[in-house]
Amino acid sequence: MSETPAALITALIVERPMCIDCIAKRVDLSVTATETAITMIQAALDVHRERARLCRACGTMGEVFYLSR
């Protein structure tokens, strides 16, 4: 059984801030599809979106997404 993109994204960003590009690459989606999935996740969970924060995947400063436990 394959997991949905939303489930994969949720698993990736739990307490690990990541930029949209890194999230999209890891779940093999376009940035637009990834943004749509994050919007779906936000309907159920408190997704944090912060600017000027370090992405834990690529190390760049920018906007990241993450979930707190």
C-alpha positions in Angstrom: 0.0 0.0 0.0 1.5 3.3 -1.0 1.2 6.3 1.2 -0.5 9.6 0.2 1.7 12.6 -0.4 0.1 14.3 2.6 1.1 11.5 4.9 4.7 11.5 3.5 4.9 15.3 3.9 3.6 15.1 7.4 6.2 12.5 8.4 9.0 14.7 6.8 8.1 17.9 8.6 7.5 16.6 12.1 9.9 18.8 14.2 12.1 19.1 11.1 11.8 22.5 9.4 12.1 22.0 5.6 11.7 24.4 2.6 9.1 23.7 0.0 11.8 22.7 -2.6 13.2 20.0 -0.3 9.8 18.7 0.6 8.8 18.5 -3.0 12.0 16.6 -4.0 11.6 14.1 -1.2 8.0 13.2 -2.1 8.6 13.5 -5.8 5.9 16.1 -6.5 5.9 19.5 -8.1 6.1 22.5 -5.8 2.5 23.4 -6.7 1.3 19.9 -5.8 3.3 20.0 -2.6 1.8 23.4 -1.6 -1.7 21.9 -2.2 -0.9 18.9 0.0 0.4 21.2 2.7 -2.9 23.1 2.5 -4.8 19.9 3.1 -2.6 19.0 6.0 -3.3 22.5 7.5 -7.0 21.6 7.6 -6.2 19.0 10.2 -2.9 19.9 11.9 -1.1 23.1 13.0 1.5 23.5 10.3 4.1 26.2 11.2 5.4 28.3 8.4 8.3 30.5 9.2 10.5 32.8 7.1 14.2 33.3 7.7 14.7 29.9 9.2 17.2 27.2 8.3 16.0 24.2 6.2 17.2 21.0 7.9 17.5 19.2 4.6 19.5 21.6 2.4 20.8 24.1 4.9 19.6 27.3 3.2 17.8 30.1 5.0 14.3 30.8 3.9 10.7 29.9 4.4 10.2 26.5 6.0 7.3 24.3 7.1 7.2 22.1 10.2 4.9 20.4 12.7 5.3 20.4 16.4 4.5 17.3 18.4 
